[in-house]
């Protein structure tokens, strides 16, 4: 099938886009007028995500993709060219992680996380380059984490992978600036989503301890992370490249010290905030 001529609407690809943060990002980008491509290994995630977006009036292409496979990623870009004829934004959100001490991480566990997070991000960036460089202005937003540059006990594999993505972000920002491609990253802090609540925040005491380490006194929301991605993708960030936007309520600034200084509980009475970030 011949490639479609470029659409008049911008096109965004979100990997891991069927659920959680990825779906929130896709929903936010749809409100900015993007046509969307969602990529995921799980067809059930793709089906659920696409139904949500189409119900809101978005045009959506879904492609089952394992980002660890160069050929699968190449096929993904081929499908985007056929469907839309263009790509303006790549959001590398696909991730894999589990918490374990370094000595307990098996070689297969290490390879799986490095493969999805670091290799997958590189494969997607490289395969997307021909499409992105055809636009006068395009963008990549990579999702990292603060433990890419600080200690993250229990996440040696993911921390190493995210640190690699951070270095890749800065390198590509320099190499591809001449093509009009901006490359930035967003580093979310603790966020409540359906997936993370099931995998990470099942222990109430752990959740309370994490919250005490956040100066703003609460977890973030998927919508707040999505707003940050939309900002870096859009024209208001047209002179920003090679940067990391940390969206964590000040967590990494207060790590280790804040729980010693603040009263017990998720917030201090004078600074209590609601989930949308506004004073109650």
LINLINBEL-V126093 format. One record per helix or strand of 2 or more residues. SS is the DSSP state (helix for helix, strand for strand). FROM is the first residue (numbers start at 1). TO is the last residue. If there is no record, write none. Layout:
SS	FROM	TO
SS	FROM	TO
This chain:
strand	11	15
helix	20	31
strand	35	40
helix	43	55
strand	60	64
helix	70	83
strand	89	92
helix	102	104
helix	107	132
strand	138	145
helix	146	148
helix	156	175
helix	177	179
strand	181	188
strand	191	192
helix	194	199
helix	204	212
strand	220	221
helix	222	233
helix	235	237
strand	244	247
helix	251	254
helix	258	261
helix	269	271
